[in-house]
Amino acid sequence: MEAFNKVPVKPVYEQIRATELEVGRRYPLEKLEKTCTRYGNALLAFIFIDGEPKKIFLPKIYADNLPDQAINDVNENGNFDLVLAEHVFPSFRFEILPKVPAQVVPPHPPYQK
């Protein structure tokens, strides 16, 4: 019973639409996943918005044209952000960019009299 209670819980990804994203904002990308829907091949992006896990279907052109090796590279590296680069209705253009390293702020020197 104790082993059962120690099983980690997978996060539940709420599905969102591209219209809910802000143009130019970076969203931490956990992984990309190719899937098949009743409309054909699709590409899901698993992202985080303010720490909350979300998933979004990317436009079909990405599922049809992005090679599996590129998806594997993103998933293995895991150090990318998803950016909605442009939204001109009815189309969306996304970019996958390397994460920007956090800036390290040097500590202040101790106060001296």
All heavy atoms as an XYZ file, in Angstrom:
920
protein
N       0.814     -1.189      0.000
C       0.000      0.000      0.000
C       0.862      1.260      0.000
O       0.511      2.238     -0.631
C      -0.922     -0.036      1.225
C      -1.987      0.982      1.185
S      -3.088      0.650     -0.176
C      -4.451      1.590      0.263
N       1.979      1.213      0.692
C       2.858      2.367      0.765
C       3.444      2.710     -0.602
O       3.566      3.875     -0.970
C       3.989      2.093      1.764
C       4.767      3.321      2.127
C       5.758      3.027      3.242
O       5.383      2.384      4.233
O       6.906      3.457      3.084
N       3.782      1.674     -1.382
C       4.313      1.901     -2.730
C       3.266      2.562     -3.615
O       3.581      3.408     -4.446
C       4.758      0.573     -3.343
N       2.024      2.197     -3.431
C       0.932      2.801     -4.207
C       0.834      4.291     -3.925
O       0.635      5.100     -4.828
C      -0.389      2.110     -3.860
C      -1.569      2.692     -4.590
C      -1.857      2.318     -5.889
C      -2.393      3.616     -3.977
C      -2.931      2.855     -6.562
C      -3.475      4.171     -4.636
C      -3.741      3.776     -5.939
N       0.992      4.666     -2.659
C       0.875      6.073     -2.267
C       2.055      6.924     -2.734
O       1.960      8.147     -2.749
C       0.721      6.182     -0.757
C      -0.592      5.592     -0.279
O      -1.551      5.517     -1.038
N      -0.627      5.153      0.967
N       3.177      6.289     -3.108
C       4.358      7.025     -3.539
C       4.424      7.226     -5.051
O       5.358      7.828     -5.542
C       5.615      6.301     -3.066
C       5.806      6.362     -1.566
C       7.097      5.730     -1.151
C       7.259      5.824      0.352
N       8.517      5.216      0.789
N       3.439      6.703     -5.773
C       3.433      6.865     -7.237
C       3.226      8.340     -7.559
O       2.279      8.964     -7.066
C       2.317      6.005     -7.878
C       2.200      6.297     -9.365
C       2.583      4.530     -7.631
N       4.120      8.937     -8.385
C       3.969     10.366     -8.687
C       2.728     10.628     -9.538
O       2.333      9.806    -10.357
C       5.245     10.712     -9.453
C       5.741      9.419     -9.984
C       5.265      8.347     -9.041
N       2.152     11.778     -9.338
C       0.963     12.179    -10.078
C       1.398     12.997    -11.280
O       2.193     13.929    -11.151
C       0.018     13.012     -9.183
C      -1.192     13.480     -9.968
C      -0.403     12.208     -7.972
N       0.890     12.616    -12.457
C       1.196     13.385    -13.667
C       0.347     14.644    -13.676
O      -0.808     14.632    -13.273
C       0.892     12.566    -14.915
C       1.818     11.402    -15.126
C       1.502     10.721    -16.434
C       2.452      9.586    -16.682
N       2.149      8.893    -17.944
N       0.919     15.746    -14.162
C       0.119     16.975    -14.218
C      -1.010     16.846    -15.244
O      -0.879     16.154    -16.249
C       1.130     18.047    -14.651
C       2.246     17.306    -15.274
C       2.270     15.944    -14.652
N      -2.117     17.485    -14.965
C      -3.249     17.506    -15.878
C      -3.112     18.751    -16.738
O      -3.046     19.866    -16.220
C      -4.588     17.522    -15.108
C      -5.760     17.621    -16.072
C      -4.708     16.289    -14.223
N      -3.043     18.553    -18.034
C      -2.841     19.668    -18.962
C      -4.189     20.152    -19.470
O      -4.896     19.439    -20.162
C      -1.983     19.230    -20.148
C      -0.562     18.952    -19.765
C      -0.167     17.695    -19.327
C       0.392     19.949    -19.826
C       1.140     17.439    -18.972
C       1.710     19.707    -19.471
C       2.064     18.451    -19.039
O       3.359     18.206    -18.687
N      -4.523     21.387    -19.132
C      -5.737     22.004    -19.643
C      -5.482     22.423    -21.086
O      -4.457     23.009    -21.407
C      -6.084     23.238    -18.810
C      -7.282     23.989    -19.324
C      -7.479     25.320    -18.606
O      -6.766     25.599    -17.634
O      -8.350     26.074    -19.051
N      -6.420     22.104    -21.969
C      -6.264     22.485    -23.369
C      -6.684     23.933    -23.566
O      -7.712     24.366    -23.058
C      -7.101     21.584    -24.268
C      -6.866     21.845    -25.729
C      -7.533     20.815    -26.613
O      -7.630     19.653    -26.246
N      -7.980     21.235    -27.773
N      -5.844     24.671    -24.298
C      -6.144     26.070    -24.591
C      -6.083     26.291    -26.098
O      -5.627     25.431    -26.842
C      -5.166     27.024    -23.870
C      -3.729     26.769    -24.322
C      -5.310     26.921    -22.366
C      -2.765     27.817    -23.852
N      -6.517     27.460    -26.521
C      -6.484     27.828    -27.937
C      -5.367     28.832    -28.181
O      -4.960     29.562    -27.267
C      -7.815     28.449    -28.350
C      -8.964     27.509    -28.216
C     -10.259     28.229    -28.469
N     -11.361     27.310    -28.299
C     -12.391     27.256    -29.109
N     -12.501     28.108    -30.109
N     -13.347     26.374    -28.901
N      -4.927     28.888    -29.419
C      -3.856     29.825    -29.775
C      -4.271     31.269    -29.514
O      -3.433     32.111    -29.202
C      -3.464     29.641    -31.237
N      -5.550     31.554    -29.600
C      -6.022     32.924    -29.361
C      -5.840     33.351    -27.914
O      -5.912     34.540    -27.608
C      -7.506     33.067    -29.751
O      -8.268     32.078    -29.049
C      -7.701     32.909    -31.243
N      -5.604     32.398    -27.013
C      -5.410     32.718    -25.600
C      -3.966     33.085    -25.278
O      -3.664     33.504    -24.159
C      -5.850     31.541    -24.736
C      -7.325     31.216    -24.867
C      -7.727     29.994    -24.078
O      -7.415     29.936    -22.870
O      -8.346     29.101    -24.669
N      -3.057     32.927    -26.247
C      -1.652     33.242    -26.026
C      -1.367     34.683    -26.416
O      -2.036     35.254    -27.268
C      -0.768     32.304    -26.855
C      -0.901     30.813    -26.569
C       0.020     30.023    -27.487
C      -0.595     30.505    -25.119
N      -0.353     35.261    -25.790
C       0.067     36.627    -26.094
C       1.175     36.596    -27.146
O       2.112     35.804    -27.040
C       0.620     37.301    -24.838
C      -0.382     37.470    -23.728
C       0.270     38.009    -22.469
O       1.254     38.788    -22.573
O      -0.186     37.634    -21.382
N       1.075     37.460    -28.126
C       2.104     37.556    -29.159
C       3.408     38.021    -28.524
O       3.426     38.979    -27.745
C       1.666     38.523    -30.284
C       2.788     38.737    -31.283
C       0.425     38.011    -30.984
N       4.489     37.304    -28.829
C       5.814     37.683    -28.347
C       6.192     37.141    -26.982
O       7.361     37.219    -26.598
N       5.264     36.599    -26.243
C       5.581     36.072    -24.912
C       6.183     34.672    -25.035
O       5.753     33.868    -25.847
C       4.313     36.016    -24.065
C       4.560     35.491    -22.665
C       3.344     35.573    -21.803
N       3.566     34.843    -20.559
C       2.635     34.585    -19.674
N       1.401     34.999    -19.881
N       2.911     33.909    -18.589
N       7.171     34.395    -24.202
C       7.805     33.072    -24.179
C       7.067     32.170    -23.190
O       6.829     32.564    -22.050
C       9.265     33.183    -23.756
C      10.140     33.827    -24.793
C      11.552     34.007    -24.242
N      12.460     34.374    -25.287
C      13.253     33.513    -25.929
N      13.246     32.249    -25.603
N      14.054     33.934    -26.885
N       6.750     30.972    -23.657
C       6.102     29.962    -22.814
C       7.031     28.763    -22.717
O       7.411     28.193    -23.743
C       4.762     29.531    -23.416
C       3.768     30.668    -23.530
C       3.637     31.386    -24.718
C       2.979     31.038    -22.454
C       2.738     32.437    -24.824
C       2.076     32.087    -22.556
C       1.970     32.780    -23.744
O       1.083     33.824    -23.846
N       7.417     28.363    -21.495
C       8.294     27.199    -21.354
C       7.654     25.969    -22.013
O       6.504     25.635    -21.741
C       8.409     27.012    -19.849
C       8.089     28.356    -19.273
C       7.098     28.976    -20.207
N       8.421     25.334    -22.890
C       7.940     24.187    -23.653
C       8.455     22.916    -23.005
O       9.663     22.713    -22.896
C       8.430     24.301    -25.102
C       8.080     23.185    -26.057
C       6.566     23.071    -26.220
C       8.725     23.434    -27.406
N       7.533     22.071    -22.561
C       7.939     20.803    -21.957
C       8.227     19.763    -23.024
O       9.245     19.085    -22.983
C       6.867     20.284    -21.009
C       7.287     19.010    -20.327
C       6.251     18.483    -19.366
O       5.198     19.095    -19.195
O       6.519     17.423    -18.775
N       7.299     19.627    -23.988
C       7.511     18.640    -25.046
C       6.550     18.901    -26.198
O       5.562     19.635    -26.058
C       7.314     17.213    -24.527
C       5.887     16.896    -24.114
C       5.756     15.461    -23.645
C       4.313     15.183    -23.222
N       4.112     13.797    -22.862
N       6.870     18.292    -27.326
C       5.994     18.264    -28.496
C       5.567     16.824    -28.710
O       6.346     15.900    -28.455
C       6.726     18.764    -29.744
C       7.163     20.216    -29.758
C       7.997     20.486    -31.001
C       5.954     21.137    -29.752
N       4.362     16.642    -29.192
C       3.863     15.283    -29.405
C       3.016     15.245    -30.672
O       2.070     16.009    -30.815
C       3.021     14.865    -28.196
C       2.508     13.460    -28.241
C       1.725     13.134    -26.978
O       2.357     13.059    -25.906
O       0.500     12.988    -27.074
N       3.389     14.331    -31.581
C       2.580     14.130    -32.779
C       1.449     13.177    -32.417
O       1.645     12.193    -31.713
C       3.412     13.513    -33.901
C       3.927     14.529    -34.875
C       4.445     13.883    -36.131
C       4.829     14.985    -37.101
N       5.399     14.466    -38.325
N       0.270     13.483    -32.900
C      -0.883     12.643    -32.641
C      -1.762     12.635    -33.884
O      -1.566     13.439    -34.796
C      -1.659     13.134    -31.399
O      -2.684     12.206    -31.097
C      -2.248     14.512    -31.614
N      -2.698     11.731    -33.912
C      -3.616     11.637    -35.036
C      -5.024     11.920    -34.516
O      -5.445     11.339    -33.515
C      -3.538     10.254    -35.674
S      -4.439     10.151    -37.212
N      -5.709     12.830    -35.172
C      -7.076     13.168    -34.799
C      -8.002     12.805    -35.958
O      -7.538     12.364    -37.013
C      -7.213     14.675    -34.498
O      -7.049     15.397    -35.718
C      -6.192     15.133    -33.471
N      -9.263     13.025    -35.787
C     -10.198     12.734    -36.879
C      -9.981     13.683    -38.061
O     -10.471     13.441    -39.149
C     -11.632     12.790    -36.393
C     -12.064     14.141    -35.900
C     -13.481     14.102    -35.399
N     -13.846     15.378    -34.836
C     -15.011     15.646    -34.329
N     -15.937     14.719    -34.295
N     -15.261     16.836    -33.828
N      -9.236     14.766    -37.840
C      -8.927     15.719    -38.902
C      -7.568     15.452    -39.545
O      -7.142     16.191    -40.415
C      -8.961     17.150    -38.354
C     -10.274     17.487    -37.702
C     -10.375     17.615    -36.326
C     -11.428     17.649    -38.460
C     -11.581     17.917    -35.724
C     -12.644     17.941    -37.869
C     -12.716     18.076    -36.499
O     -13.915     18.365    -35.910
N      -6.860     14.438    -39.082
C      -5.535     14.116    -39.622
C      -4.456     14.291    -38.573
O      -4.736     14.349    -37.368
N      -3.212     14.365    -39.029
C      -2.079     14.514    -38.112
C      -2.154     15.862    -37.403
O      -2.592     16.852    -37.972
C      -0.761     14.423    -38.866
C      -0.490     13.018    -39.357
O      -0.962     12.055    -38.767
N       0.253     12.900    -40.434
N      -1.702     15.853    -36.159
C      -1.708     17.081    -35.365
C      -0.452     17.099    -34.509
O       0.154     16.065    -34.232
C      -2.951     17.141    -34.490
N      -0.068     18.300    -34.103
C       1.090     18.474    -33.241
C       0.649     19.206    -31.990
O       0.117     20.314    -32.060
C       2.184     19.270    -33.972
C       3.522     19.387    -33.267
C       4.157     18.008    -33.073
C       4.461     20.272    -34.054
N       0.840     18.549    -30.855
C       0.500     19.130    -29.560
C       1.753     19.697    -28.915
O       2.806     19.061    -28.926
C      -0.058     18.057    -28.629
C      -1.545     17.792    -28.669
C      -1.872     16.545    -27.858
C      -2.321     18.962    -28.134
N       1.632     20.875    -28.355
C       2.723     21.476    -27.583
C       2.273     21.524    -26.130
O       1.176     21.994    -25.821
C       3.029     22.874    -28.093
N       3.100     21.017    -25.246
C       2.827     21.038    -23.814
C       3.653     22.170    -23.216
O       4.886     22.127    -23.239
C       3.181     19.696    -23.184
C       2.301     18.576    -23.657
C       2.572     17.914    -24.842
C       1.181     18.218    -22.930
C       1.745     16.888    -25.282
C       0.348     17.201    -23.363
C       0.636     16.536    -24.541
N       2.977     23.183    -22.706
C       3.637     24.397    -22.223
C       3.192     24.703    -20.797
O       2.308     24.035    -20.257
C       3.325     25.602    -23.136
C       1.822     25.906    -23.151
C       3.847     25.358    -24.550
C       1.432     27.164    -23.911
N       3.808     25.725    -20.230
C       3.412     26.216    -18.911
C       3.100     27.706    -19.026
O       3.857     28.461    -19.627
C       4.523     26.003    -17.883
C       4.717     24.563    -17.526
C       5.649     23.790    -18.195
C       3.949     23.967    -16.538
C       5.827     22.454    -17.881
C       4.118     22.631    -16.213
C       5.051     21.875    -16.890
N       1.963     28.086    -18.461
C       1.582     29.491    -18.386
C       1.447     29.843    -16.919
O       0.590     29.289    -16.224
C       0.261     29.764    -19.134
C       0.404     29.400    -20.611
C      -0.148     31.221    -18.965
C      -0.869     29.547    -21.415
N       2.319     30.710    -16.442
C       2.354     31.097    -15.026
C       2.397     29.868    -14.118
O       1.709     29.797    -13.111
C       1.154     31.983    -14.689
C       1.137     33.270    -15.503
O       2.231     33.778    -15.810
O       0.036     33.753    -15.835
N       3.196     28.876    -14.521
C       3.384     27.668    -13.727
C       2.315     26.613    -13.904
O       2.450     25.507    -13.388
N       1.258     26.906    -14.639
C       0.159     25.954    -14.847
C       0.385     25.184    -16.145
O       0.640     25.790    -17.186
C      -1.183     26.688    -14.918
C      -1.575     27.380    -13.637
C      -1.873     26.402    -12.517
O      -2.501     25.352    -12.774
O      -1.451     26.676    -11.385
N       0.269     23.837    -16.113
C       0.471     23.059    -17.340
C      -0.705     23.223    -18.300
O      -1.864     23.141    -17.906
C       0.575     21.620    -16.831
C      -0.118     21.611    -15.515
C       0.003     23.000    -14.955
N      -0.378     23.479    -19.568
C      -1.384     23.661    -20.620
C      -0.942     22.891    -21.853
O       0.239     22.607    -22.030
C      -1.544     25.142    -21.006
C      -1.745     26.102    -19.856
C      -3.112     26.031    -19.288
C      -3.254     27.101    -18.193
N      -4.523     27.070    -17.556
N      -1.893     22.559    -22.718
C      -1.546     21.965    -24.004
C      -2.302     22.706    -25.094
O      -3.409     23.208    -24.876
C      -1.851     20.465    -24.041
C      -3.305     20.090    -23.948
C      -3.483     18.586    -23.954
C      -4.945     18.231    -23.754
N      -5.150     16.797    -23.691
N      -1.656     22.779    -26.256
C      -2.226     23.523    -27.367
C      -1.941     22.772    -28.664
O      -0.843     22.253    -28.857
C      -1.654     24.961    -27.420
C      -2.267     25.737    -28.563
C      -0.157     24.972    -27.481
C      -1.932     27.208    -28.545
N      -2.962     22.696    -29.512
C      -2.773     22.141    -30.839
C      -2.158     23.230    -31.714
O      -2.727     24.309    -31.858
C      -4.106     21.684    -31.451
C      -4.569     20.342    -30.970
C      -5.475     20.239    -29.939
C      -4.083     19.176    -31.551
C      -5.904     19.011    -29.490
C      -4.502     17.929    -31.107
C      -5.415     17.847    -30.079
N      -1.001     22.946    -32.288
C      -0.371     23.884    -33.209
C      -1.034     23.747    -34.576
O      -1.619     22.708    -34.880
C       1.125     23.612    -33.302
C       1.901     23.786    -31.992
C       3.387     23.504    -32.217
C       1.719     25.179    -31.421
N      -0.949     24.766    -35.419
C      -1.559     24.678    -36.744
C      -1.081     23.443    -37.512
O       0.065     22.995    -37.360
C      -1.106     25.969    -37.428
C      -0.905     26.926    -36.295
C      -0.369     26.086    -35.176
N      -1.958     22.902    -38.310
C      -1.709     21.647    -39.035
C      -0.440     21.695    -39.890
O       0.226     20.680    -40.063
C      -2.921     21.314    -39.892
C      -2.855     19.961    -40.538
C      -4.202     19.560    -41.066
C      -4.185     18.285    -41.863
N      -3.290     17.268    -41.464
N      -0.083     22.850    -40.392
C       1.104     22.950    -41.234
C       2.361     22.494    -40.485
O       3.284     21.945    -41.071
C       1.273     24.389    -41.780
C       2.299     24.411    -42.897
C       1.605     25.368    -40.671
C       2.314     25.675    -43.707
N       2.394     22.679    -39.170
C       3.546     22.237    -38.383
C       3.584     20.718    -38.276
O       4.651     20.113    -38.368
C       3.532     22.870    -36.992
C       3.749     24.361    -37.031
C       2.688     25.245    -36.917
C       5.017     24.892    -37.210
C       2.876     26.615    -36.971
C       5.224     26.263    -37.260
C       4.147     27.117    -37.144
O       4.344     28.462    -37.214
N       2.437     20.082    -38.095
C       2.385     18.623    -38.011
C       2.781     17.987    -39.334
O       3.436     16.948    -39.362
C       0.986     18.173    -37.608
N       2.405     18.628    -40.431
C       2.690     18.070    -41.754
C       4.124     18.302    -42.200
O       4.654     17.524    -42.983
C       1.729     18.670    -42.790
C       0.293     18.237    -42.563
O       0.069     17.209    -41.892
O      -0.615     18.946    -43.048
N       4.768     19.353    -41.723
C       6.085     19.725    -42.247
C       7.247     19.583    -41.275
O       8.399     19.654    -41.689
C       6.045     21.167    -42.771
C       5.128     21.282    -43.965
O       5.283     20.575    -44.946
N       4.153     22.160    -43.878
N       6.975     19.425    -39.994
C       8.056     19.309    -39.018
C       8.521     17.857    -38.946
O       7.732     16.967    -38.622
C       7.570     19.785    -37.648
C       8.616     20.093    -36.601
C       9.513     21.238    -37.063
C       7.962     20.468    -35.289
N       9.781     17.581    -39.275
C      10.251     16.194    -39.250
C      10.322     15.640    -37.830
O      10.488     16.386    -36.854
C      11.640     16.262    -39.884
C      12.044     17.684    -39.838
C      10.804     18.515    -39.717
N      10.195     14.327    -37.733
C      10.235     13.663    -36.430
C      11.535     13.944    -35.694
O      11.550     14.055    -34.470
C      10.035     12.152    -36.583
C       8.621     11.793    -37.003
O       7.714     12.628    -36.791
O       8.418     10.691    -37.538
N      12.639     14.058    -36.442
C      13.930     14.314    -35.805
C      13.930     15.663    -35.094
O      14.482     15.801    -34.002
C      15.073     14.255    -36.840
C      16.440     14.423    -36.225
C      16.748     13.367    -35.177
O      16.475     12.191    -35.368
N      17.300     13.790    -34.045
N      13.293     16.669    -35.671
C      13.213     17.983    -35.033
C      12.403     17.901    -33.745
O      12.755     18.517    -32.736
C      12.599     19.003    -35.980
N      11.323     17.130    -33.758
C      10.499     16.946    -32.555
C      11.317     16.230    -31.484
O      11.307     16.624    -30.313
C       9.218     16.176    -32.894
C       8.339     17.026    -33.822
C       8.458     15.782    -31.638
C       7.156     16.291    -34.404
N      12.049     15.187    -31.877
C      12.881     14.458    -30.924
C      13.965     15.355    -30.329
O      14.264     15.267    -29.135
C      13.513     13.234    -31.588
C      12.491     12.169    -31.918
O      11.397     12.140    -31.339
N      12.810     11.312    -32.864
N      14.564     16.214    -31.151
C      15.598     17.132    -30.649
C      15.032     18.066    -29.584
O      15.667     18.313    -28.556
C      16.187     17.957    -31.792
C      17.046     17.111    -32.737
O      17.405     15.977    -32.370
O      17.335     17.609    -33.848
N      13.838     18.592    -29.825
C      13.201     19.488    -28.848
C      12.901     18.723    -27.559
O      13.177     19.208    -26.458
C      11.904     20.094    -29.428
C      11.093     20.778    -28.341
C      12.231     21.079    -30.536
N      12.375     17.511    -27.697
C      11.993     16.738    -26.508
C      13.201     16.264    -25.709
O      13.152     16.214    -24.484
C      11.121     15.558    -26.910
C       9.760     15.997    -27.407
O       9.312     17.097    -27.126
N       9.099     15.143    -28.147
N      14.282     15.914    -26.386
C      15.463     15.424    -25.677
C      16.212     16.558    -24.993
O      16.731     16.396    -23.899
C      16.388     14.690    -26.652
C      15.823     13.355    -27.088
C      16.638     12.698    -28.193
O      17.704     13.249    -28.574
O      16.194     11.650    -28.686
N      16.281     17.710    -25.637
C      16.993     18.846    -25.065
C      16.179     19.468    -23.938
O      16.699     19.754    -22.869
C      17.296     19.879    -26.151
C      18.151     21.015    -25.654
O      18.004     21.478    -24.533
N      19.046     21.469    -26.495
N      14.892     19.702    -24.192
C      14.010     20.236    -23.168
C      14.357     21.629    -22.688
O      14.009     22.010    -21.583
N      15.049     22.394    -23.497
C      15.495     23.715    -23.069
C      15.004     24.782    -24.050
O      15.778     25.611    -24.501
C      17.023     23.717    -22.963
C      17.512     24.793    -22.032
O      16.751     25.338    -21.245
N      18.782     25.113    -22.132
N      13.690     24.724    -24.373
C      13.135     25.619    -25.373
C      11.878     26.309    -24.857
O      11.240     25.845    -23.914
C      12.779     24.846    -26.650
C      13.976     24.319    -27.386
C      14.397     23.015    -27.211
C      14.682     25.134    -28.249
C      15.496     22.528    -27.881
C      15.792     24.657    -28.927
C      16.204     23.351    -28.744
N      11.563     27.419    -25.508
C      10.322     28.148    -25.250
C       9.503     28.172    -26.535
O      10.057     28.220    -27.635
C      10.602     29.596    -24.838
C      11.227     29.712    -23.464
O      10.970     28.833    -22.618
O      11.966     30.676    -23.238
N       8.198     28.159    -26.377
C       7.286     28.333    -27.500
C       6.853     29.792    -27.511
O       6.493     30.345    -26.477
C       6.065     27.418    -27.350
C       5.037     27.500    -28.474
C       5.577     26.844    -29.742
C       3.739     26.839    -28.063
N       6.893     30.405    -28.698
C       6.531     31.813    -28.838
C       5.506     31.940    -29.954
O       5.709     31.410    -31.050
C       7.767     32.683    -29.168
C       7.368     34.131    -29.352
C       8.819     32.546    -28.101
N       4.409     32.624    -29.668
C       3.469     33.002    -30.719
C       4.062     34.244    -31.362
O       3.993     35.340    -30.813
C       2.079     33.276    -30.151
C       1.034     33.793    -31.139
C       0.836     32.827    -32.298
C      -0.286     34.042    -30.437
N       4.686     34.051    -32.524
C       5.421     35.142    -33.156
C       4.503     36.118    -33.871
O       4.788     37.315    -33.924
C       6.444     34.580    -34.135
N       3.414     35.599    -34.425
C       2.539     36.460    -35.212
C       1.133     35.882    -35.232
O       0.951     34.673    -35.321
C       3.087     36.548    -36.641
C       2.375     37.511    -37.533
C       3.029     37.604    -38.904
O       3.791     36.704    -39.291
O       2.754     38.599    -39.588
N       0.156     36.764    -35.116
C      -1.241     36.353    -35.206
C      -1.968     37.352    -36.094
O      -2.296     38.449    -35.672
C      -1.882     36.296    -33.824
C      -3.346     36.013    -33.870
N      -4.206     36.423    -32.898
C      -4.112     35.382    -34.778
C      -5.441     36.047    -33.197
N      -5.411     35.424    -34.339
N      -2.150     36.955    -37.341
C      -2.920     37.749    -38.287
C      -4.083     36.857    -38.683
O      -3.901     35.865    -39.378
C      -2.088     38.145    -39.528
C      -2.938     38.945    -40.498
C      -0.863     38.928    -39.103
N      -5.259     37.183    -38.174
C      -6.403     36.304    -38.350
C      -6.565     35.931    -39.811
O      -6.477     36.801    -40.668
C      -7.680     36.985    -37.834
C      -8.855     36.051    -37.809
C      -8.991     35.145    -36.785
C      -9.793     36.070    -38.825
C     -10.065     34.280    -36.759
C     -10.856     35.204    -38.808
C     -10.990     34.311    -37.782
N      -6.733     34.691    -40.140
C      -6.950     33.527    -39.290
C      -5.688     32.684    -39.059
O      -5.798     31.533    -38.657
C      -7.967     32.721    -40.084
C      -7.556     32.930    -41.502
C      -7.022     34.353    -41.549
N      -4.504     33.199    -39.330
C      -3.316     32.360    -39.219
C      -2.468     32.728    -38.003
O      -2.512     33.852    -37.504
C      -2.482     32.447    -40.494
O      -1.978     33.744    -40.646
N      -1.694     31.733    -37.574
C      -0.793     31.874    -36.437
C       0.585     31.409    -36.870
O       0.704     30.405    -37.570
C      -1.246     31.006    -35.259
C      -2.615     31.330    -34.755
C      -3.737     30.718    -35.299
C      -2.794     32.239    -33.737
C      -5.001     31.010    -34.827
C      -4.054     32.545    -33.258
C      -5.157     31.927    -33.809
N       1.618     32.111    -36.440
C       2.989     31.670    -36.697
C       3.687     31.509    -35.360
O       3.760     32.446    -34.559
C       3.743     32.666    -37.573
C       5.130     32.156    -37.995
C       5.785     33.057    -39.015
N       6.015     34.399    -38.519
C       7.073     34.763    -37.792
N       7.981     33.878    -37.442
N       7.206     36.014    -37.393
N       4.185     30.306    -35.129
C       4.872     29.988    -33.883
C       6.359     29.843    -34.139
O       6.781     29.503    -35.241
C       4.339     28.675    -33.292
C       2.965     28.797    -32.701
C       1.844     28.573    -33.475
C       2.800     29.134    -31.367
C       0.571     28.675    -32.936
C       1.538     29.248    -30.815
C       0.425     29.016    -31.606
N       7.148     30.056    -33.095
C       8.582     29.810    -33.127
C       8.971     29.038    -31.875
O       8.355     29.222    -30.817
C       9.368     31.118    -33.176
C       9.186     31.899    -34.449
C       9.958     33.207    -34.470
O      10.516     33.594    -33.417
O       9.987     33.833    -35.531
N       9.960     28.195    -32.024
C      10.547     27.500    -30.881
C      11.951     28.058    -30.731
O      12.776     27.938    -31.631
C      10.553     25.975    -31.092
C       9.112     25.466    -31.153
C      11.331     25.291    -29.977
C       8.986     24.002    -31.450
N      12.187     28.698    -29.596
C      13.458     29.386    -29.359
C      14.158     28.791    -28.138
O      13.497     28.346    -27.193
C      13.215     30.872    -29.109
C      12.484     31.628    -30.229
C      12.175     33.052    -29.764
C      13.311     31.647    -31.484
N      15.498     28.813    -28.140
C      16.215     28.374    -26.936
C      15.852     29.270    -25.761
O      15.618     30.469    -25.929
C      17.686     28.531    -27.303
C      17.722     28.664    -28.781
C      16.394     29.203    -29.210
N      15.796     28.670    -24.586
C      15.499     29.461    -23.387
C      16.582     30.501    -23.166
O      17.746     30.270    -23.454
C      15.428     28.556    -22.157
C      14.180     27.741    -22.098
C      14.087     27.039    -20.757
C      12.997     26.024    -20.799
N      11.810     26.374    -20.170
N      16.164     31.621    -22.663
C      17.106     32.675    -22.307
C      17.615     32.352    -20.908
O      16.821     32.162    -19.988
C      16.412     34.057    -22.328
C      17.351     35.134    -21.857
C      15.873     34.354    -23.713
N      18.937     32.268    -20.739
C      19.442     31.953    -19.401
C      19.072     33.046    -18.411
O      19.058     34.225    -18.741
C      20.953     31.852    -19.582
C      21.246     32.462    -20.898
C      19.993     32.469    -21.706
N      18.757     32.614    -17.214
C      18.412     33.569    -16.157
C      19.632     34.420    -15.848
O      20.757     33.935    -15.800
C      17.947     32.835    -14.907
N      19.393     35.701    -15.658
C      20.499     36.594    -15.338
C      20.847     36.471    -13.862
O      19.968     36.528    -12.998
C      20.118     38.027    -15.663
C      19.913     38.261    -17.137
C      19.599     39.710    -17.435
O      19.492     40.525    -16.538
N      19.449     40.023    -18.702
N      22.118     36.291    -13.613
C      22.588     36.158    -12.241
C      22.944     37.550    -11.734
O      23.758     38.257    -12.328
C      23.806     35.217    -12.161
C      24.320     35.150    -10.736
C      23.449     33.858    -12.696
N      22.311     37.930    -10.650
C      22.580     39.234    -10.047
C      23.654     39.037     -8.990
O      23.491     38.235     -8.075
C      21.293     39.814     -9.409
C      21.581     41.148     -8.763
C      20.202     39.922    -10.458
N      24.775     39.746     -9.123
C      25.833     39.576     -8.122
C      25.362     40.087     -6.761
O      24.610     41.060     -6.681
C      26.992     40.410     -8.658
C      26.379     41.364     -9.618
C      25.116     40.724    -10.133
N      25.797     39.419     -5.697
C      25.385     39.875     -4.366
C      26.009     41.226     -4.036
O      27.088     41.566     -4.515
C      25.911     38.785     -3.432
C      27.008     38.135     -4.194
C      26.674     38.278     -5.656
N      25.284     41.986     -3.256
C      25.794     43.285     -2.827
C      26.906     43.061     -1.817
O      26.835     42.180     -0.963
C      24.669     44.119     -2.199
C      23.626     44.523     -3.187
N      23.845     45.458     -4.158
C      22.351     44.096     -3.348
C      22.754     45.603     -4.884
N      21.837     44.785     -4.417
N      27.953     43.900     -1.861
C      29.003     43.762     -0.846
C      28.444     44.142      0.524
O      27.508     44.935      0.611
C      30.084     44.751     -1.302
C      29.394     45.692     -2.236
C      28.213     44.952     -2.807
N      28.982     43.574      1.560
C      28.482     43.909      2.893
C      28.687     45.389      3.204
O      29.632     46.008      2.729
C      29.302     43.033      3.835
C      30.458     42.562      3.049
C      30.094     42.652      1.595
N      27.804     45.920      3.980
C      27.875     47.316      4.365
C      29.062     47.530      5.289
O      29.267     46.808      6.238
C      26.571     47.732      5.075
C      26.585     49.157      5.541
C      26.444     50.188      4.636
C      26.750     49.464      6.881
C      26.455     51.520      5.058
C      26.750     50.763      7.319
C      26.613     51.798      6.393
O      26.632     53.093      6.815
N      29.863     48.542      4.978
C      31.033     48.833      5.822
C      30.933     50.269      6.314
O      30.559     51.162      5.579
C      32.320     48.655      5.024
C      32.532     47.222      4.583
C      33.805     47.076      3.772
O      34.531     48.045      3.560
N      34.081     45.869      3.350
N      31.316     50.461      7.548
C      31.268     51.798      8.157
C      32.491     52.577      7.831
O      33.543     52.169      7.655
C      31.115     51.683      9.672
C      29.774     51.166     10.053
C      29.675     51.186     11.570
C      28.307     50.692     11.985
N      28.124     50.708     13.402
